[in-house]
Amino acid sequence: MRVVYCVYGKRKYVLQMEGSIASLRQFHPEAKIEIHTTPDWAPRLAHLGADIRLIDTLTPRDSAWHDPMMKAAAIRAACGSDLLYLDNDTYICGPLQSAWDMLEKFDYMGVHAPIYDQREFLGYPAPDDLPRPPDAFTEWNSGVLFLSGRQTTTDLIEYWQSLLSRGYEGGSDQWLLRVALWQGAGRSHVLPPIYNCRLPLRPSVYGQIRVLHAEHPNLAQVAKALNADLGPRQIRRRDGEWTYALAHKKQSRPAM
């Protein structure tokens, strides 16, 4: 399994990535880890035992979001063989092999974003020069992406990069990934929410959560609590900002 990260900027992002890598190695000690970073950060990542790749053709832009061009550049540079891209604020709490093996059949896989049209949600107008996917074709959260090494995947990422380079306002990178997916020629598959469990949006899940995704001071503790019960459940905030609890879904008997 080949896993790709992109890190730059604030120290907290590196700390998040270190936690993500440690959690990944608990389940996949054989994983080959590739970190794409800026020249100033590269010397400080040697202790992670990863393959360090430089992004030296871009200067990260200051923004309330991460610079989406940096993420896309890292993913594009990694294209050519199968990869799993992970955001730094992810925590692996279950095996990923089942999804990884599906790259033999599918070109790219991800999980639906809880907000299906981020650009619209944030109040930005739709550009006139882009195709408009229907409401039924929802965004993927771009923090967990399983990508094959096929040319169709490279084409998708290159098109996504080209859209990002146009400098459209609003919605970070996901709404433009949605456009690229709508136009893409590859075979895609949507994974269940357990593969990208976005804590702040109180998802409903069933089974073992494999990837938690949130800025949180103790994702290991959260993972233990949320996977203590594998039945149908909803994740809710409790007792302040950082604590999460389960709300069980009632199961009705089938009609006789």
N, C-alpha and C positions, 0 to 999 in steps of 0.2 A: 504494500500500500504506500502510495506517494502522497504526502500531505504538504500543502503550500500555504504559507502565511505571508502577510505584508505588514511591516511595522516601521514606524517613523514617528518623529514628533515627541510627544510627552513621554516621560518615564513610566507613567501609569499604564500606557499601552504595552510597553515591554513587559511589565509585571503581569499584566493580564495574559499575554502570550506565553510567558513562562508557565503559568498555571494551566493553560490549555494544553501545552506540550506535555507537561507532567501527567495530566489526566489521560491524554491520548496514549502515552506509553504504558499506562497500567493495563490497557486492553490490547494494545498493538505495539509491543516492544520492538517488533521488526520493522515498523513504519519508517520510511525514508522521509525525513523532514527537510523542507526547502524554505528558507526565509529570504524574502525579497525586501531590501531595505536601502536606506540612503547611505552614502559613504561615511558620514559622521557616526552612524550607529553601528556599522559593520564590525569594528574592532571590539565593541562591547558585547557582542553576541556569541563570541567564540566558545564560551563555556557551555552552550546549549547542545553541542555536538551535532549541529545541523549544517546543511549545505547552504552557505551564505551567498546570495546573488545580489548584485548592486543594481539599483535603479538610479543611474547617473545621467539620464537624459531629461529628467523632470525635476522641477523644484516644487515641493508640496505647497498648495495654495492655502492661505488662512481661510478658515470657514467654520461655521457652527457644526458642519458635518466633517467627516474625514474627506480628503480629496478623492473623489471617485476615480479620477484619472490614474492615481497611484495603484489602486486595487486592480483596475482593468489592465494596467501595464504589467503588473506582477503575474496576473493570470495569463495574459497573452504570451509573456516570456516563457511561461511554464508549459504552454500548449505543445503538443507533439507526442505525448504519451499520457495515459490515464492519470488523473489527479483528483484529489479532494481539496477544495479550497475551504479554509476556515477563517472566520474573523477572529481577532485576538480575544474578544470577550465571550468565547465559547468554552464549554466544559464537557468533556466526554465522560459519560456515565453508563455506557453500555457498548457492546461490540458493534462495529460498523461493517463487518465483512459481508453481511447479506446484501446491503446496498452496493458496496464496492463491486461485488461479483456481477451485479446487474449491468455494469458498464459493458459487458460483452454483448448486451442486447440493445442498450439505449445509448444515445450520444451525449445527452446531458440530463441531469436530474436535480431537482430542488424541492423546496417546500413552499406552499402558498404563504404569502404575507397576510397577516391578520387584516390589514387595511389594503384592500385590493387595488386601489388607485391612489397612491400617495400624493401625486401631483394635484389631483382634484381635491383631496382631503385638506391640503395645505393652502388651497385657494389660488393656485397658479393657473393661468389660461392654457388651453391646449394649443400647441404650435400648429399653424396651418400647413406646414410643409412636412408633417409626419403622418404616417398611417395611424388610424385610431382603432386599436383593438376593441372588440365588444366587451361590455361589462362582464360577460360570462368568462372572459379570458383574463384571469387575475394575475397580479404581480407575484413573483417569487421573492422571498427574502434572500438577498444575495450573500448572506453571511455563511451559508453552508451550501456548497455547490459540488456535486459529483460530475466530473467532466471527462469524456473519453478523449483518446488521442487522435480521433479521426479528423479529417479535413473539415467536415461539417461543423464540428465544434470550434475549430480555429476560425472558420468563416463567421460563426456567431459572435465570438469574442471580438474579432476585428470590426465587425459592424457596430457592435456595442461601443467600442472605443471611438469609432468615427462619430457616432451620435453624441457621446460625451464631449468630444472636442468642439462641438458647435456652440457650447456654452449656454444651453437653455437654462432658464430659471427653474428652481424648485424641485423638491421631491428627491434629492440626492440621486443615487444611481439606479434605483430599482425600477422606476417607471420607464426609463430608457432600456433597461434590460427586458422589460415586458414587450416593448416595441420590437426589439431584436428577436425575442422568442417567437413573437407572432409572425415575423417575416422569415424566420429560420427554416431551413430545409431538413434539418436533422430530426431524429426520433427522440422525443422527450418523454419524461415520466415524472409525475408528482409523487413524492414520498409522503408518508404520514407525518403528522405534527411531531411525533416523538423524535424525529431526526433534526428538528430545529425548533425547540420549545422556547418561544419568546416569552419569558416570564412576565414582563410588565403588562402584557395584554391578556393575561388570565386565560390561557388556552384550556380547552378540554382535551384530554388525552386518554388513551387506553394502552396498556402494556408498558414495558420498560422504556422509560425515556432514555434515548441514546445520546442526545446533544442538548444541553441547556445553553441558552444564549441570552446574556444580560450582563450589565455592569452590576456586580454584587461582591461584597467583601468576603463571602464564604460560600461559593457555589458547591463545594464538596458537601457541606452540611445540608444545603438545600436539596442536592441530588439524593442524599441518603433518605431524607424525609419524604420526598415526592415519589421515590421508587419503593418505599416500604409497602405500598399497596399498589398492585398492578391492574386493578379493576378500572372501569370507567370513572373518571374523576375530573373535576375542574380545579385549576390552581387559582388561589385567591391570595391577595395581600392580607396580612394579619398583624395587629399590634405594631403599627408604624410602617416605615418605608421598606425595611429589609426582610421581614419575615413572611414566609409563604406557607399556606396550609391547603389542605384538600377539602373539597366539598363533594361528597359522593352523590352520584346520580342514582336515583331510584330505578330499579329494574322491574318492569311489569311482567306478569306471567303471560305467556302466549295464549291466545284464544284457543279453547278446546273445540 
